[in-house]
Amino acid sequence: MAKDLKKYKDEILFCPLGGTDEIGVNCYLYQYKGKWLIVDLGIGFADDHYPGVDLLVPDIAFLISVKANIAGMVITHAHEDHLGAISYLWQELRVPIYTTKFTASVLKAKLSEAGLADKVPVHEIKENAKFEIGPFDLEFIGITHSVPEMQGLVIRTEKGNIFHTGDWKFDPDPVIGQHTNMKRLKEIGDEGVLAMVCDSTNIFVEGHSGSEGELKNSLTDLIAGFKKHLVVVTTFASNIARVYSIAKAAEKAGRKVSLAGTSLWRMYHAAVECGYMKDAPDFIRPKEINRYKREELLVIATGCQGEANAAVNKLSRDDHQDFKLQKGDMVIFASKIIPGNEVKIFGLFNKFCKSKIEVLTEKDHFVHVSGHPAREEVAKMYELVRPKIAIPVHGEPMHIHEHCNFAKKHGAKHTVQVEDGMLVHIADEPSVVGHVQTGKMAIDGNFILSPDSEILKMRRRMRDDGIVFVSIVLSKNGRLLKQPTIVAPGVLDSREDADYYDNITEEVREYIQAHNKLSDGDMENKIRTIVKRFMKAEIGKHPKIFVQVQRVAI
């Protein structure tokens, strides 16, 4: 932490707790006049370092330490990597939340599922509106993204103005929602922007990100050209414009449309509540799919990133409760392959192909456009806003580094290559003044675990080296009452490795008979050493070994 945080009480500090060492888990902090503003609180996908875990959230230990000075939380838009952690972490913070109507609707549905419906104060702010939270003078600026009501955030202070872009792109035809408020972006640039905290996701992509409107036409032609069999399209549930485009394309092709996945229905209801998708066709429930001919149907399904319990994964396993895929059906992945999810997604491709199901992806068809800006758009943003300082976020270190170089070429006097946990003093000469505790926490069922928790350490060890259980039953005076029971799941096969089992069992039995006067604790330790030595010498593995000695009063 900064040596003396009070020294910067009246200054502007910026600190990311997530979103600058990875794409996802977005959580950004601003400090001014001793108060903290949280911008977004999102989730990320777990990798192999977290066996049995699906989701990650930011470590908010620092926020808890300054809890009394948190003025509030602003949510820029309704994507899981920006609001998904609220239902897990809000009770540790208990701060008011400010966002637009659509994002609030999505958030409230998630909070209701978590039993927090009436506990969290969610304040709805109009798009492009000005508002105040504590000492922070704020303004929303509407920018297009892959979800309605994405709002960039202007933070005005006596020390200078900050523009936090959130996730964005410049889409001339977003299909649903407002166009980017380009006029207002130029006006805040004219007003003067000390620093811009900006999206870096596609900083290596040349040109323009593409338009949802162009994609709608492509999907219409593609689906119309597929005359037979069932069509399944999987995409991000939050991309309401994409869901709308797919539904309209299906309608034009004469197909009924169903939604498969809880999150899709949640987003759809939020969109309808906020006045979007007024002329979309009526969606049928998955349970009604079998009432129609397969060539009359299109199903929009969750699971484009290979999520284990999502609809598409269930279909790949022939395990969906309402319908099944057949030879000749088509699955369209209208989404980006997010880095880190390649193995899971390509696994789905392979399963479908083995079942003679057609697979279309962004690699070979025009079925997806990104919600994040390519270089042409980023250059335009710098032209409009003209910040003195560029602070790239929403990317891995390689994205942040490249964005810093790009910003210098497009007018930024200073850049900060920020990392999670870094405290940045935003001033005419920006500087790093310290670091705070940061990292990722694992959502494991009903628990939140540290990556260094004994539970996850044990899972990693069992996954990599297996586990051995040894059970010893002795009489009260130390006589062995039955053969030692040894089970080694993940290490030995009970049938194919019977000789190994016999050898280690006999070695343990002989030791017990020769040392039956040992205490239970000493005997457990000695047997553990024997098994450990055997496994290393004979099997070449280092499994976790559990030994239990039981005594029976005989």
N, C-alpha and C positions, 0 to 999 in steps of 0.2 A: 504494500500500500504506500501511497505518498507519505513522506516523512511527517508532514504536517498538513492534513487535509483542510484544517481551518484556515490555513494561509490562502486557500483558493475559494473561500466561501463566496465572495462576490465576483468570482470569475466564472467562465464557462468551462466545464469539464465534460468530456465525452468518454464513455467506456462501453465497449461491446462485451456482453457476457456470452454471446454466441453469434455465429454468422460471419466470422472473419477468418476462421480456420477451417471452414466447411461451408457447404451450401445447405442451409437448413438451421434449425435451432436458433432462430433469430431472436435476439433480445438486446436492445440498445438503451443506454442510460445517458441522461443529460443532467448536470448539476448546475444550479445558478442560485445565488443568494441563500446558500445552505440547504436548498431543497432539491430533490431528485425527481426527474420525470422518466418513466419507463415507456419506451416505444416498442411495442410488440413483445410477445412471450410465446414462442413457438416450439414445436417438436422437430425431431429428426429421426431418420431410420437407423436402427442399430446394425452393426456389422458383426463379424465373427468373434470379435473381442467380447461380445455380450451374448453368450449362448442362452437360448430360451427367451430372449428379450426382443420385442418388436420396436419399441419407441425409446427415444432419448429426450431429456429435457435439460435446460441449463441448470447448472449449480448456482443457486441463488443465495448462498451463504452471505455474500457481501450485502445483498439487498436486505436480508434479515437484520444485518448489523446496523443498517441505517433506516430501518423500517419507520421510525418515528418521524423521519424527515422526507418520506416519499409523498409527493403532492398528488400523484395519480398515474394512470396508465392510459396511453393512447394506442389504439389498434388501427393500423393503416388499411388492412383489408382482410378478407375472410379465408385466407389460406392457412392450412394446418401448421405450416412452418412459421407462422406469425401469430397464431392465437391458440394452437392446439394444446399448449402446456398450461393454460389458465385453469382448466378444470382440475388439474393435478396440484398446482402450486398456489392458487389464490388464497387458500386458508392460512398459508404461512405469511401472507402479505396483507390481506384484507384492505385493499386500496380501491378507490372508485375507478371505473373504466369508462373511457370516452371513445365513441366510434360512430359510424354512420348507421342508418336504419338497416340496410341489408346485412352488414357485418354483425350488428347487434342481434338480428334475428337468428343468424347461424350460431352465434356464440350462446345465446339463450337456450337454444335447443340442446347444445352440448352440455351446458350447465345443468339443464333439467335432467339429462341422463345421468349426471354425476350426483344428483340430489342437492344441487346448489341453486335451484331455480329462483328462490325467493331471498337468497342471502347476498348475492353479488350485486352491488349498485352499478348498473350499466346505463350510462347517459348517452342518448342519441343526439348526434350533432349533424346538422345538414351538410350536404356536400358543398364545398367551396365556401364554408362559413368561417368566421372568426370567433374565437372563444378563449377563455383564460382558465388556467389551472395553476393555482398558487401564484408564484412570481413569473410564470411562463405565459407570454402573450403569443397565442397560437393562431394559425390559419391553415385550413385544409385547401389543397389545390387538386382538383380532379385530374388524374392521368390514366390513360388506358392501360389495362393489364388483362390477364386471362380470367378475371372475375369482376363483377360489377362493383362500382363505388370505391375503387382504389384511390386513396388520397395521399398525395405528398404532403409534407408537414413543414410549414414555415415556423421557426421559433425566433421571435423577436426579443432582443435584450438590449440593455444600454451599452453592452460590450460589443454588439454586432449581431447580425442576423444569420441564422443557420437554416439551410434548406435540406431536409431529410427526404430523399426521393421515395423511399420505399421501393417496392417492385414496380416496374413500369415498362412501357414501350410507347412508341408513337404509332398508333393504329388508325389509319384514315377511315376504316369501316369496321368498328368493333362489334357490330351486329346487335349487341345488347349493351345498354349503358351509355353514358355521355362520352363525347370526344374529349381529348386532352385540352385543358384550358391553356392553350399556347399563349394567348394574349396576357394572361395573368403571370405566366412564367417569365415572360419578357419584362413585365412591370416590376416583379420582385428583383430581377436582374438590374433594372434601372435604379431601384431603390438602394441596392447594394447588398451583396451577400458575402459575408466573411468566410463561410465554409459551406461546402456541399458534401453531404454524406450520401454516396450514390451506389446504386446497384452495379455489380461487376460480373454477373453470371455469364454473359455472352461477349465479354470483351475481346475474345479471340475470333469472333465471328465477323467476317467482312459483310458490308452491305447493310440491308434492312431485315428486320425480323420476320416480315410478312404480315398479312392482314387476315383476320378472321373472316372477313367478307369474301376474300379470294378463296379461302379454304372451304367455305360453305359451297361455293360453286363446284369445286373439285369433288367434294363428298357427294354432292347431288348427282354428278355424272357417274361417279364410281358405283354408287349404290344402285342407280337406275340400270346400269349395265350388267348387274348380277341378277339374272332372272330366276334362278332356281335356289332351293335350299334356304336355310336359316342364315341370317346375318347377325353377328354380334360385334358391337363396337365398344371398345373399352377406352376410357379417357379419365382425366382427373374429375372427380365429382364436383369440385368447386368451379369448374370452367363452364358456367351456365351458358355462355355464348356458344360453346362447342356442343353442349347437350341440345341446345335449341337448333343449331345448324343440322345436326345429325337427325333430329326428329323431323324437321322440315324436309330434309332430303328423303327420308323414309316415306313421309306422307306423299311426296311427289311421285315416288316409285310405287305407290299403292300398297304400302306395308303399314300394318299396325305397329305401335311402338310400346315396348315395356321397359321399365327400369328395374335392374337387378342389383341390389345393394342398399343398405340402410343409409349410407352417407349421400347417395344420389337422391333418395326421397327427401332427406333432410334439406339438401340444397334446393331441390325443386320447390318444396313448400315455402322456404324462405324467399325464393324468387317471386313466387305467386303473391305472397304476402306483401311484397314491396312493389308490386305492379309490373313485374317483368314476365315475359313469356305468355302474354295475353292471347296470342293467336297460335300458340303451340298446340299440337293435337293432344287429345286426351290419352294419358298413359294407362296401359292395362297392367294389372298386378301380375307378378311372375306366376302365381298359382293358376292364372287364366290362360297361360301360354298354350297349353295342350289343347285348348278349344279351337285353335286355328291351324290352318295348314302352314307348314314350315316356310314355304315361299311367300307367305303373306305377312311374315313377321320380321322385325328388327328389334334386337335387345341391346340397350345401352347398359354396360356392366362395369362394376368397380373392379379394381385390381390391376391397373395398367403397369404398376411397378412390381408385380409379382408377390403382393402381400398374401401371406399364407391362407388367411381365412376369407379373402375377398371372392367375389362371384367367379371371376375368370379362372382363378386357381382351382376352385371347386369343379368348374367345368372341365379343366384339363385332367383332373383326377376322376372324372365321371362320377362326381360326388355331390352335385347340386341337388337340393331337395325338390326343386320344381320342374326342371327340364334338363335334357341331356343333348350334347352335340352328336352329330352323325357324320359319316363320310360325305364329303362334298360341301358341308357348311363352311362359312367363311368367318374369320375373326380378324377385325381391323384394330390395330393398336394406334389410335389417334392421339399419340402422346410422345413425349421425349423419353429416351432412356436416361434416367438420372444416374450420374456417376456413382458407383457403389452398388447399384442394383442390377448390373449387367448379368451376373450369373443366374439370378432368380428369373429375370425376364427371358433370357435365351433358353433357360430350362423350359419355360412355357412354350416358346416357339417349337422346340424339339418335340415336346409331348403332342402338340397339335399336329405337327407334320407326320409323326408316326401313326396318327389316327386318320390320316388322309383328309385333314381339315386345312383349308387354305388359310394362310397367314399373310396379312399385308401390314407393312410397317413404314415408318418415315424414311427408312433406308432405300425403299424401292418405289414408293408412291407418295403423292402429295396428300398426306393425311394429317399433318400437324404443322402448326406454326408456333414459335416460342412466344411466351408472355414477357420475355425480357429483351432489352434493347441490344441490337448489334452495333457495330462501331459507328456506322453512319448516324444512328439515332443518338448515341452517346455524344458524338461530336456536336450534334444540333443542341443537345441539352446544355453543353458547356457554352455554346454560342449564345443561348438565351439567358442563362443564369449568371454566367461570368463570375464564378466564385474566386476569391483570392486563394483559398485553401481547398484542396481536394482530399477527401477522406473516403476511399473506396471501401465498400463492405459487400456483404452477400456474395461471398466467393471463398475459394480456397486460397492459400498464400500465393500460388502462381497467378491467379486471377487478380488479386490485390496488387501484386507487383506490376503486372502488365498495365493495369488501369492507372497506376501512378505515373508510369512513363507516358501513357496516352494523354493524361490530364495536363502534364507539363507542355506537351506539344499543342494543346488546345487552350492555353491561356492561364492555367493555374500557376500562381507564383510559388506556392508551397504544396507539397503533398505529404501525407502521413501514411506509411505502410503499417496499418494498425493490425493488432492481433487480439484475440479474445483475452479479456482481463486487463488490457492496457488502459491506463488513465492518461488521457490527452488533454492538455491545456490548450483550448482554442483561443488564440490571440493573434495579433499581427505577425508574431513569430511563434508558431505553434511548437509545443514541446511535449515529450513524454515525461510525466512527473511521478510515475509509479505504476504498480500493478496490484490488482485485487485477486482474491481467490476466484477461480473459475474452473470450468470443466463440464462434464456431462454426467447426469444421473440417469439411471435405467428405470423405466417403468416395467415392473415385473409383477403382473397380476394386480393385487391391491397394495403392493409395496413399492417404495422408491429406494433403489439401491445405489450405493457408490460403486464405480467400476472396480474399486479395490476391496469390495466387500468379500467376506469369506465365502459367501454363497456363490458368487460369480467365480471366485478363484477355484472353488471346488468343482464347479461345472466345467471350467476350462480343463482342469486336470483330468476329470473323469472322461471328458470328450477326447482328450489327446492320448491318455495312457490307461484308461479303464479304472476299475475298482475291484478290490478283493475283500470278501467277507470271510472271516474265520470264526467259527462257533465251537467252543469247548465246554463240555458238560462233565463236571467232576462230582465225586461224592464229597461229604464234609471233610474227610481225612485226606483228600487229594487223589483218590482212585479214579481213573478215566472210565466213565460209565458207557461211553459209546465212541465210535470213531469220530475224530474231528470232522466237522462239516466245513468244506471250503467251496465258495462260489466266487467266480471271477468274471462277471459280465464285462464284455468289451476287451477281455484279455485272453481268455481260454474258451474253447467250445467244449461243452460237456460230453459230446460224442467223439469228435475228431481228436480231442486232446486228452483222452482218458488216461494215457500213460503219464502225462504231466501231473494230472490230478492225483494219481496213485502215488507218485514219487513224493510230492510235497506233503500229502496227507501222512505218509509213512514217516517222513522226516519230523513232522510236527508231533506225531504220536510218540515216537521214540524219545524226543526231548522231554515231553510231559512226564513220561514214565520214569525218566532218570532224574527229574527235578520237581517232583510233585509236592515238595515242601515249600516252594516259593509262594509268596503272597500273590493274590490275583493281579495286582498292578504290575509286579515284576514279571510275572508269567506272560501277561499280555505284551509287555515291551519286548521280551525275549523272542516270543513267537513272531511278533511283527518284524523283528530283525531277520529271523530265519526266512520268512516269506519274501521280504524285500530282497535279500541276497539271492534267493532262488530265482525270483522274477528277473533280476538283472542279469544273472549268469545264463539262464536257460531261455528266457523269452526276449531279453533285451529291452524291457520296458520298466517304467517306474510308476506303477499304479498307486493310487491311494489305498492304504490297507487298514481295515478295521478288524480288531480282534475283541471278542467278548468271551469272558470266562464266567460260567454259571455254576453254582454249587447247589447240589440237591441233598437234603437231609436224609441220607440213607446210611 
